Amino acid sequence: MTVLVINSGSSSLKYAVVKPASGEFLADGIVEQIGSAQVPDHDAALRAAFDELAGQGLHLDTLGLVAVGHRVVHGGKAFYCPTLIDSELIGKLEELSPLAPLHNPPAILGIEVARKLLPDLPHVAVFDTAFFHNLPAAAANYAIDRAVAERWDIRRYGFHGTSHEYVSQQAAAFLDRPYESLNQIVLHLGNGASASAIAGGRPVDTSMGMTPMEGLVMGTRSGDIDPGIILFLRRAAGMDVEDIDTMLNRESGVRGLGGENDFRKLRACIESGDENARLAYDVYIHRLRKYVGAYLAVLGRTDVISFTAGVGENDAAVRRDALAGLTALGIEIDEELNALPSREARRISTPESPVTVLVVPTNEELAIAQACAALA
């Protein structure tokens, strides 16, 4: 029994064929440069993915596929469980696109193409916002006019939920502790970045908000920003809404400050003496430390902090600097353990550290496949 998992973006399509029961990946890959002469659209991208699978001897009709799982970033208030996809659901997802304009539209394109090419399989939407659906009201609500918020469904939705849930569960398994007994902070640090506070298996706060733009400094997104800056740019600089949106989503964050959003390249720039790159890194770390401190306060007692995703799993300096000097708060990193490269879940805190610090590889594709198998 296998599940085909599809994560469709505006310029790339990621795919994986997963056995949800065992966690085995039969194949995974990415088709890039959608919109180019070679891959003009999402239809061509998915067909290219099928060709890549066939080149490995993996033919769709012999894989035992039971479902196709689609990552969908924004489910709004209505969608927080894995949901079978039909035309009605697609229409509702289109209505939600203004909440995630960079993510939902390409996901919908991928869904439509996959349903056309694989019409005999159930297609399942798994929502990035699902894990945070039941945030406490104090964390979910913004302090704006209540009538406006209710009219336009404005609230903190949270994102990367599939990853936060999976990593927090894996952390409990690694420690051989009941999930419900742990208070955790999960730091999902990739090109998109988010933090969560999880008390007894239930999320109580998260850094991303109504959209994936709020919170931590990211690769190209600003994260937290004074909303007055947006009004100022509109009034004084004459920038229209689309220009401001593009700047905050695509031209800000680490790239906007330092010219690079690849942390390996950013590190090389810092080592060459680039002051802008150093500033970008320092702002990134400063914001990250603020959220760690905030969530220590929100939780009251923290048992474990986990780093995950591309930067979190692979950049030892980010992990070191994010938690440096916090011994008084019960957090002490072991420099040698932190520096050791590994693809496995591992502890990087000292034996004496009251708060356990882990690196836990995320696996959103497996989590999506398991959700689909349970529904299919």
N, C-alpha and C positions, 0 to 999 in steps of 0.2 A: 504494500500500500504506500503510495507516494503522493506528494502534493507539489504542484508547480507554484512557486511564489514569485510574484511580479511586483517590482517597485518602479513605477514609471515616473520619470522626471521630464522636464522640458527639453533637455538635450541628451538624456541618456536613459537607458532601460536596464535595470538590474534584474537578474533572474536566478532562481535556484530550484533544483529538484531535490526534495527532502523526504526521507522516511521519518515521519513524525514519531513513530513508536520508539525507534532506536536512536534518533538524532543524526543518522548518517546522511551525508550530503553525497548524492550521486554526481552532481555537477552544480557549478555556479559560475556566473560570468556577468559581463556588462557589455552592452552595445552602446557606443558613444557617437557623438556628432550627429544626432538626429537633426534634420534640417539641411544636411549637406547633400551633395550630389550622390554620394554613396548610400546614404541612409536618409531619404527625403522626408519620411514621416514615421509615425509610430507603427503603422502596419508593416513597413519595411523593416523596422527595428525588431519587431517580434518574430517576423519570418527569419531574420538573420540569426536571432537567438535559437530558433528551431534548427536552422542549418548547422549552427555550432554544436548543438546537442547531437544531431545526426552524425556529424564528423567524429564524435566520440563513441559512436555506436549506440547512442541512446535515442531510440525512436519513440515518439509520443504514444504510439498505439501499443507499445510493448512494455511501458514503464509501470503499468498498474496505477495510473493516475485516478484519484478519487475526487479531486477538487483543484481549483485554481484560487490561490489566495492573493488578494491585492492589498497592499498597504495604502491606506487613505489617511491623509494627515488630519483633516478636520471633520469631525462628525457633528459639530454643533451640540445643542442640548438634546437632540432626539436620538442620536446614534452613539451607543457606548458598549454595545455587544457585537461580536462577530455576526454579520448580517448577510443573508443570501441576497445576491444582486439580481434585480429585475429592472425593467424600464422605469418603474415608478421611483425606485431608489436612485437611479441615475439622475432623474429630474430633480430630486431633492438635494443630491450632492451638487448639482449645478447651482442651485439656489444658495448653497453654502460657500461657493467659490470666492465671494468678496472677503470672507474671513481668512482665507489662505490662498491668495491669488497666484502665488508662485508654485503651489503644490497641488491643490485640488484639480485644476483644469487638466494638467498632463496626466494625473492619475485617472481621470475620467476617460481621456483618450485611450489610455492603455487598457482600461476595462472594456471599452466598446470594441477595440480591435480584438482583444482576447476572446470576448464572447462571440465575435464573428468567426474567428478561426477555430475555436474550440466550443462549438455550440452544444455539445452533448454532455459537458461537464458542469457541475455546479460551480458558480463563481461566488466567492465570499469576500466581503469587505471587512478588513480589520483596521480599527481606527486608532490613530496615534493619541487621541484625546481620551480614550476609554478609561484608562487607569485612574485618571484624575476627575472622573465624572462626579464623584461624591466628596469632593473636597469640603472641609468644614466651611460654613457660610462666611465666617470671618476672613478666611483665606480666599474664597472664590469671588467675593464681591468687591467692586471698585467703589470708592466714595464719590460717586457722581449722582446726579439727579436720578432717583429711583425709577420714575416713570420713563425717562429716556432709556435707562438700562434695560428695563423690562420690554419696552417697545422694540428694541433692536438686539435683544439677546446678548447684551454686553456683560461679560463676566470673565473670570480667569478659567480657561479651558485646560491649559497645560498640554505639552507635547512630548514626544519621545517616550510616551507612556509604555509602549511595548517593551522598550529597552529598560526603563526604570523598574518595571515589574519583574522582568526576567532576571536582571542583575541582582535585585534585592532578594529574590528567591534563591538564586545561586549562591549568594553570600551566606545565607542561612544554611544551605546545604554544605557549603565548604566548612563552616564552623561547627556543623553537626548540632545546630540549635534550632528549636521550633521557630518557624517564621514569625508567629504571633508574639514571641517573647522579645523580639529585637526592635530597638529604635535605630533607624539607619539614615544616613545621608548618602545619596547616590549622585555622583558627578559625571554626567554624560558629556564628554568633551570631544567633539568632532568639529567639522566645519560649522555645523550648528551645535550649540552647546546649551545645556540646561542642568539645573540642580533640583533635587527633590528631598523633602523630609518625610520619612515614612515611620509611623509609630505603630508598633504591633501589627505590621502588615497592611496598614491603611495609610495612604498618602494624606498628609496634613498641610503641605504647602509645596509649591513648585515655582520655578523662576519664570518660565514662559507664561504668557497670559492669554489674552483674547486671540492673539496671533503669535506666531513663532518668533516675533521680533523682540519681545521683552526679555529682560534678565541679564544674563552673562554677556560679556563681549564675545563675539563670534568671528568666524572667518571674514565674512563680508557684512554682517549685520551689527548695528550699533549696540543692541541690548538696551538697558535702561537709559532714558534720555528725558530731560525736562521737556514736557509737552509745549512749554512756552517757546522753545527753540523752533518748533514747527510753525507756530503762528508768526514768529519773527521772520522766518525765511519766506513765508508767504507774503507778509506785509511789506517788509523792508527790502528783501532781495528780489521780490517779484517771482519767486519760484512757484510753479503750479503744483497741484497735488501729485501728479505723476512723477514730476522731477524729484520731489521730496521723497516719495515712496522708493524710487529707484536708488537715490542716494543712500537712504537708511538701510535698504535691503541688500544692495549689490555693491555699494561703493564705500562702505563704512567698516566698522570693526577693525580687526587687525590689518586687513589690507588697506583700509582707508587711512589709518595712521602710519603704517610702516611699509606699505607698498607690496607686501606679500601676505598671503593667507595660508601658505604651506609652511608649517612650523620648522621644517628642516631648512628651507630657504631663509626663513626669518632668522633662525639661529646663525646661519652663515653670515647674514648681513650684520647681525649684532657683533659677531666676532671680528668682522672687518672694520668695526668702528662706526657703523651707521647709527646715528643718534635717533632717527625717526623709528627705526626698527626696535631699538631699545625702549623707546617710549611706548610703542605699541605693546610690547611684551609686559612692561611694567603696569600699564593700564589694565591689561588682561588679567594679570595676577592679582592686582588690587581688587578688582571687582569680584573675582573668584573667592578671595579671602573674606570679603564682606558677606557673601552669601553663606559661606561655611559658618562664620560667626553668628549670623542671623539664625541659621537652622539649629545650631547648638542651643541657642536660647529658646527657639520654638519647641524643641523636643524636650528640653530640661535635662534628660539623660540620653546620651548617645552611646551606643554600643559599637557601631561599625561605620566607617566611611569607605565607600568603594569608588574607585576611578574606573571609567570604562570609555569605549569608543576610541577613534583613531589617535587623538592626542592623549587622552587619559590612559590608554593602554601602552603607549609607546614612548612618551616623552617623560623621562625620569626627572628632568629639571623642572617641568611644570608641576609634577607631583611634589617634589621637594620644596619648591618655592611657595606653593599654595598652602602648605601646612608648616612651614618653618617657624620656629619660635613659639609654638603653641603648647609647649610642655605643661605650662601652668593650667591649660584647659584639658589636660589628659591625653594629648596627642603627641607621639614621639615616633618619628620615622627612623628606620634603620638604613643608613646611607648605603651600605653594601647590598642589602636585599633590594632596595629601591633601584639600584643601578643594574641589577641582573636582568638581562632580556629574557623573556619567556612568553609563550603563547597560552600558558595555562593560568588558571586562577591561582593567586599567591598572596601571602601576607607580606607586607613591607614595613610594618610597625615593629618596634622593639618588643621583646617579651614583657617588659615592664609597663608598656603603654596601656593605660586603662581603656582607651578607645582603640579598637583594632582597625588598622588601615589595610585595605585589600586592593588589588588590581583584579578585576573580574571581566574577562572578555564578554562583550555582548553578543547576542545571536538573535537578532530580530526575525530573521528568516525562519529559524526553527520555531520560535514562539508563534509566528503567524501560521506556520504549517500545522502546529499542534492545535491551534484554535480552529483551523479549518477542518481538520480531521474529526474533531469533537462534534462539529456542527453537521458535517457531511455524513 
